[in-house]
Amino acid sequence: MILYVVTAFSIAYFIPWYEVAGTTGLIGSLKDKGLTIPQYIVTAGLIFTVFSCGLCTLTTVSRIVYSIADDGLLFPFLAKVNPTTQVPIWNILVCTIIGASLA
């Protein structure tokens, strides 16, 4: 949170609000100023953030769906655990497909 606020304030002081590109925002403004290294750093940070949020969501949602299926409120195959890995593979697969289709 603090890093986000510091970045927002530093960009506000570095690039005036009327020069921020319409739909591209921060990355487009850095590109317009010729700042390629900060542009790549921000892009890498955004990609890392998207993947880490996706991983956290996939982990938590699959566990919640497993608990609900284990209680008998959802399809029974979602509560089956792989004997080798002790992971609900079908549950993770279904949650991944639904999450990828919504993304």
C-alpha positions as CSV (number, residue, x, y, z in Angstrom):
1,M,0.0,0.0,0.0
2,I,2.7,2.4,0.9
3,L,4.7,1.6,-2.3
4,Y,1.5,2.3,-4.3
5,V,1.0,5.7,-2.7
6,V,4.7,6.6,-3.1
7,T,4.6,5.7,-6.8
8,A,1.4,7.6,-7.4
9,F,2.8,10.7,-5.7
10,S,6.1,10.5,-7.5
11,I,4.4,10.1,-10.9
12,A,2.2,13.1,-10.1
13,Y,5.3,15.2,-9.4
14,F,7.2,13.8,-12.4
15,I,4.5,13.9,-15.1
16,P,1.8,16.6,-15.0
17,W,-1.8,15.2,-15.0
18,Y,-2.6,16.7,-18.4
19,E,0.3,14.8,-20.0
20,V,-0.7,11.4,-18.8
21,A,-1.8,9.4,-21.9
22,G,-5.5,8.7,-22.0
23,T,-5.9,4.9,-21.9
24,T,-2.3,3.7,-21.4
25,G,-1.8,5.6,-18.1
26,L,1.6,5.3,-16.4
27,I,3.3,3.0,-18.9
28,G,2.3,5.1,-21.9
29,S,3.4,8.3,-20.1
30,L,6.8,6.8,-19.3
31,K,7.2,5.7,-22.9
32,D,6.3,9.2,-24.2
33,K,9.0,10.7,-22.0
34,G,11.6,8.2,-23.4
35,L,12.0,6.5,-20.0
36,T,12.4,2.9,-21.2
37,I,13.9,1.3,-18.0
38,P,11.2,2.6,-15.6
39,Q,8.6,1.5,-18.2
40,Y,10.0,-2.0,-18.1
41,I,10.2,-2.0,-14.3
42,V,6.5,-0.9,-14.0
43,T,5.5,-3.5,-16.6
44,A,7.3,-6.3,-14.9
45,G,5.7,-5.2,-11.6
46,L,2.3,-5.3,-13.1
47,I,2.8,-8.8,-14.6
48,F,4.2,-10.1,-11.3
49,T,1.2,-8.6,-9.4
50,V,-1.4,-10.2,-11.8
51,F,0.2,-13.6,-11.6
52,S,0.6,-13.5,-7.8
53,C,-3.0,-12.4,-7.3
54,G,-4.1,-15.2,-9.7
55,L,-2.2,-17.7,-7.7
56,C,-3.6,-16.6,-4.4
57,T,-7.1,-16.6,-5.8
58,L,-6.7,-20.1,-7.3
59,T,-5.3,-21.4,-4.1
60,T,-8.0,-20.0,-1.8
61,V,-11.0,-20.6,-4.1
62,S,-10.0,-24.3,-4.8
63,R,-9.7,-24.9,-1.0
64,I,-13.1,-23.3,-0.4
65,V,-14.8,-25.3,-3.2
66,Y,-13.1,-28.5,-1.8
67,S,-14.5,-27.8,1.7
68,I,-18.0,-27.2,0.2
69,A,-17.8,-30.4,-1.9
70,D,-16.5,-32.3,1.1
71,D,-19.6,-31.3,3.0
72,G,-21.8,-32.7,0.2
73,L,-23.1,-29.4,-1.1
74,L,-21.3,-29.6,-4.5
75,F,-20.4,-32.4,-6.9
76,P,-18.6,-35.2,-5.1
77,F,-15.7,-35.4,-7.7
78,L,-14.6,-32.0,-6.5
79,A,-13.8,-33.5,-3.1
80,K,-11.7,-36.3,-4.4
81,V,-8.0,-36.0,-3.3
82,N,-5.2,-37.5,-5.3
83,P,-3.6,-40.2,-3.2
84,T,-0.1,-39.5,-4.3
85,T,0.0,-35.7,-4.0
86,Q,-2.8,-35.2,-1.5
87,V,-4.2,-32.4,-3.6
88,P,-7.7,-32.1,-5.0
89,I,-6.6,-32.1,-8.7
90,W,-10.1,-32.0,-10.3
91,N,-11.1,-29.2,-8.1
92,I,-8.0,-27.1,-9.0
93,L,-8.6,-27.9,-12.7
94,V,-12.2,-26.8,-12.6
95,C,-11.4,-23.6,-10.7
96,T,-8.5,-22.9,-13.1
97,I,-10.8,-23.3,-16.2
98,I,-13.5,-21.1,-14.7
99,G,-11.0,-18.5,-13.6
100,A,-9.2,-18.4,-16.9
101,S,-12.5,-18.1,-18.8
102,L,-13.5,-15.1,-16.6
103,A,-10.2,-13.4,-17.0
